[in-house]
């Protein structure tokens, strides 16, 4: 048997991903597809997209719990997500990383590509698989459109189209996204993104480290 040098040896440690529940399915799909058995997922409520001020304090709690559990490698499964720099502040203090980009629409598309495109799409309302699947809970109910349909034109009057950024090629979700566009009286556009930057960043965060 060949002797393995110290520099060639690697250590696979548990990696805890503390993520938005809105991307839980996608994180688990990336984990399975890439054989990342050492990656474990801890989620905060997806609906906190509507209440971004709740995210940072909860992340601090979850990070403390992970440290108490003896987890050394932590990755934040959030982009900036409307927290006004609070997630970046936590990452700096804790010496951990997060998904790059301003929000999930960007990292699913590919952040550089999204930022280039959105300059010409400031009247687009974006959906992902999760938001499409739970359109009522994420859009209609929080905005009270079911009880006050007159608010629809007030809230969405400056939008011109819905763009469905799809992580999976699901005909049922495509029909739901078309329904959502009709509900909001907007044009409809479909784009398949897959997992975009999320997959690359999760794989990088989970890569075994050289042994000490």
KEDREN-352730 format. One record per residue: x, y, z of N, C-alpha, C in turn. Coordinates in steps of 0.02 Angstrom, whole numbers, plus 32768, in hexadecimal, padded with zeros to 4 digits. Layout:
N
XYZXYZXYZ...
end
This chain:
212
802B7FC48000800080008000802C803E8000801D806D7FD3804480AA7FD0803680D5800D806A80F380298061812080618046816280488012817C80697FF481BC8056801681F3807C802E822580598051825C80798020828680A2803C82AD80D1801382D880FB7FEB830A80D280088325809D7FE5835880757FAE833A804A7FB182F7803D7F7F82D880127F4282C180397F4A82BC807C7F1382A680A57EE182DE80AD7EA282CD80AE7E6D82FF80BA7E4082E780F27E1E8316810E7DEE830781437DA9831F812D7D7982F1812F7D358304811F7D10831181607CFF834F816C7CDB836281A87C92836F81987C6A836A81CB7C24837C81C47C2083C781B27BF483D781837BE7841C81707B9E842B817D7B90845B81A77B4B846D81B57B3884AB818B7B0684A281617AEC84D981397AAE84F4815D7AB2853381717A79855481917A58857E815B7A1D856A81457A028585810779BA859D810F79A685C480DF796085D880D77938859A80C378FF859180E278D4855980D078BD855B808878C18595806978AC859C802378D985767FF37916856580097943853F7FDD795384FB7FF9792B84E38029793984A28048793A84698015790784677FE9790584327FB7794384337F8A7957846F7F78799084767F4B79D184617F6D79DA84747FAC7A1684607FD07A1984147FD579E283F57FE679E083AC7FEC79EC838A7FA979D283A87F7379DD838B7F307A27838F7F1D7A4783C77F2D7A8F83CE7F1F7AB6839D7F497AA483957F887AC583657FB47AC3831F7F977A87830A7F827A8082C67F677AA582BE7F257A9F82EE7EF97ABE82E87EB77B0A82E67EBB7B2683067EEE7B6F830A7EF37B8D82DE7F297B6382B47F487B7C82867F7A7B9982A87FB77B7982DD7FCE7B93830480077B7482EB80487B8582AC80597B67828E80947B7882B380D47BB082D680D57BC682F981117BA5833E81197B7B835280E97B58839280ED7B15838781117B0883B081447AC883AD81667AA683F181617A6483EF815F7A3E842C81527A148440818E7A17847F81A079EE849D81D379CB84D981B3798984DC81B87965851181947941854081C3793D857F81AE791185B181CD78D385B781A1789D85D181BB785E85D38195786385F98153784985DA811F784B85F980DD7824863A80DB77EF863F810277C4867A80FF77E886B88119782386B08138784886EA8150786487148117785886FE80D97864872B80A0783C876C80AA7802876480C877D6879D80D377EB87C58110781287A6813D782787C7817B787487C18183789A87E0815778E387D68157790587EC819878E5881681C07903882B81FF790987F2823078E587BB822478E9878182517923875382427940875A82077971872981F079B2872B821779D18766821D7A12876A823D7A128753828679E3876882B079E3874F82F579DD870382F979B386E782CD79AB869E82CD79EB867B82B67A0D869982867A4D867C826F7A80867A82A87A8386AF82CF7AB186AF83087AA2867683387A62866A83447A4E863483717A6285F083537A5585E683137A6585A682F47AB0859A82F07AD685CF82E57B1F85C882E37B3885B583287B1E85D4835C7B3285C283A17B21857983B17AE7856383997AD4851D83A47B0484EE83807B16850183437B4584D7831D7B8884D383407BA2850B83597BE1850A837E7BDB84DE83BC7BA384E383DF7B9884BA841B7B96846F840A7B7F846083CE7B7D841A83B77BC18401839F7BF3842D839F7C35841A83897C40841F833E7C138442831B7C1A844A82D37C4A848382C57C80847582A27CB184A982927CA484CB824F7C8784A682217C7D84C281DE7C3384D281D47C27851281C97BE2852C81C17BE0855581817BAA854E815D7B9F857581207B59859381247B5385D281147B1285F481177AEE85EE80D37AB585CE80D47A8D85C580987A5D85FE808C7A77863B808F7A538677807F7A8086A280547A6286C880277A85870080087A7C873C80367A7F8779801D7A7687B380487A2D87B7806179FF87A9803379B8879E8044799887D5806D79A88813805D7986884C807C7996885880C579CE883E80DD79DE884681247A09888481327A1488AC80FF7A3988EB81067A7F88E181247AA088AD810B7AE588A1811F7AEE8879815F7AB8886681807ABE884281C07ADC87FC81B77ACA87D981827AE7879781777B32879C816A7B4687CD81437B8E87D681367BB387E781777B94880D81A27BB2881D81E27BBD87DE820C7B8B87B3820D7B91877482327BC8874982147BC9874381D37BFC871A81B27C42873381C27C4B877481C37C8C879181D37CA08781821B7C70878A82487C7E877D828F7C8E8733829C7C6A870782797C7086BF82877CA4869C825A7CBD86C082287CEE86A181FB7CD0866A81D07C92867581B97C718645818E7C5A8668814F7C418640811F7C2D865C80DF7BE3865180D37BC8867980A47B838671808E7B82866980427B47865980287B3F86587FDF7B48869E7FC47B6B86A57F8E7B7686E67F707B3787027F507B3487447F4C7AFC87647F297ACB87857F577A9D87AC7F3A7A6D87D17F627A3087A87F787A1D87747F5279E2874D7F6279E1870D7F3879AF86E27F4579AE86A17F2479A286A67ED9797E86D97EC2797386E17E7A79B786E87E5779E5870B7E787A2787167E5A7A5086D77E5A7A5586B47E937A83867B7E937A66863F7E6D7A25863A7E667A0A86057E3B7A1986157DF27A1286527DDE7A2186657D997A6C86647D8C7A9486727DBE7ADB86817DB87AE086CC7DC47B0286DF7DFB7AFE87247E127B1487567DDD7B4B87497DBC7B6387797D8A7B3087807D517B1687487D3B7AE4874A7D047AA5876F7D1A7A8E87607D587A5187807D6F7A5A87CC7D757A9187E17D937A9B88297D9C7AA0884D7D5A7ABC882C7D287AC0884B7CE57A7B88517CC67A52881C7CCF7A10881C7CAF79DE884A7CD279E3884D7D1579AF88717D3B79B188BC7D2F79E788D67D1479EA891D7D0479B4892F7CD179A288FF7CA7796E890A7C75792C88EA7C88792888CF7CC578EB88AB7CD978D088C57D1C78D289057D2578BC89207D657871891E7D6E784D89097D3B780489017D4277F088B77D437820888A7D52781288437D557808882D7D9E77D888017DA977CD87E37DEA77E2879A7DE4781387857E0D783287437E057812870F7E32780E86D37E1777F986987E3E782F86637E3B7835863C7E6F785D85FF7E70782D85C47E77784885877E79781C854D7E8477F485547EC4781685667EFA77F4856B7F3A77BE85A07F3A77CE85DB7F21779C86117F22776286017EF3777085DF7EBD773A85C97E91770E85967EB4772E85657ED3770885307EF676DC854D7F2C76F585807F4F76D0859C7F8876BE85E67F7A76A885F37F3D769986377F29766586577F57763386317F6A75FF864B7F96761D86627FD8764886377FF77664864680397698867D803776BC86827FFF76F486B27FFB76DF86F57FDD76AB86F67FB5769887347F92765187497FA37621871E7F9575DB87337F9C75C887427FE475D88715801275C3871E805775E78757807B762B875B8076764C87938099763687D78080762787DC80407612881C802375C68826802775A387F38043755B87F7804D75348800800B755087E47FD5752F87EB7F9474F087C27F9074EB878D7FB974AF87647FB9747487897FD7748387B48008744D87D980297442881F800B747788397FED7473887C7FD07491887B7F89746D885E7F59748888587F15749A889B7EF5747C88D17F0F748D89137EF374D589257EFF74F589047F30753C89127F3E756B88F77F08755188C87EE0757B88AA7EAD759888DF7E7D756F890A7E647587893E7E3675B389717E5A75A5897D7E9975CE89AC7EBF761489917ECA761989507EDB765A89327EEB768089207EAC765E89067E7A767F88EC7E3F767589177E00765C89527E09764E897C7DD0768A89907DA776C589917DC7770289A47DA3772889697D867710892C7D93772F88F17D76771088E37D31773788C47D06771C88B27CC4771B88677CB8774388407CDD774487F87CD0775C87D27D0D774887937D0F776487627D3E7798873A7D1877D287327D37780787077D1C781086CD7D4C780086917D34780786557D5D784D86387D537877863F7D8678BB86237D8578B685DD7DA378B485AB7D7878A485677D8D78E3853F7D9E78E2851E7DD8791884F27DEC790F84AC7DD078D084997DC678C084577DAA789184607D6F789184307D42786684337D077825840E7D1877F884327D3977BB84157D53777F84357D31775B84107D067722842C7CE276EB84477D1176E284267D4A76AF843D7D7976C184827D947700848C7DA6771584CE7DBE771385027D87772184EE7D4A771D851E7D1376D585367D0A76A685097D11765F851E7D0C764D854B7D467667853C7D82765985667DBC767685AC7DB276B285B07D9676D085F17D8A76A986197D57768F85F77D24766586197CF2762586337D147609860A7D4075CE86207D6575DD865E7D8F7618865E7DAF762B86977DD8763086D67DAE764D86CF7D72765287097D45760D87237D3275E086F47D23759B87087D127579872A7D4E7585870F7D897567872B7DC5757C87737DD075BC87817DC375D687C57DCC75CF87F07D8D75B287D37D5875A887F77D1975EB880E7CFB761B87DF7CFC765E87EE7CE1766F87BD7CA9769D87D17C7E76B787A37C4C76DF876D7C6F76EE87377C4B770F86FD7C69774D86EA7C41778386DB7C6477C086C37C4477DE868B7C6F77F386567C4E7810861C7C70785B86177C607883860C7C9578CB86017C8C78E285C87CB978FF85967C9C791B85607CC5796185737CDB796C85757D1D79AE85877D3779D3854C7D5579AF85177D6A79CF84E47D9379E285027DD67A1884E97DF37A2D85017E357A6185397E337A77854A7DF77AA385837DEF7AE085827E1C7AEF85BC7E3A7B2A85C27E657B23859A7EA67AE585897EB97ADB85657EF87B0185237EF87AFE84FE7EC27B2084BD7EC07B6C84C67EC57B8784F47E9F7BD084FF7EA17BE785137EE67BC2853F7F077BD785577F487BCF85237F7F7B9B84FA7F7B7B9384C57FAD7BC884907FA57BD8847F7F687C0D844E7F5D7C5084687F767C5E84A77F697C9D84C57F817CA084C77FCD7C6884D97FEB7C6684DE80357C6D849980567C5A846480327C5A8421804E7C9983FA803D7CC6841880167D0283F580007D2E83E4803C7D4783A5803F7D73839280777DB183BF807B7DC783CC80B77E0183F880C17E3F83CE80CD7E7983E880BA7EB883C480C87EC083B881127EDB837F81237EE7836F81697F1A839E81877F1483AC81C77F4483D881E97F8783B581F1
end
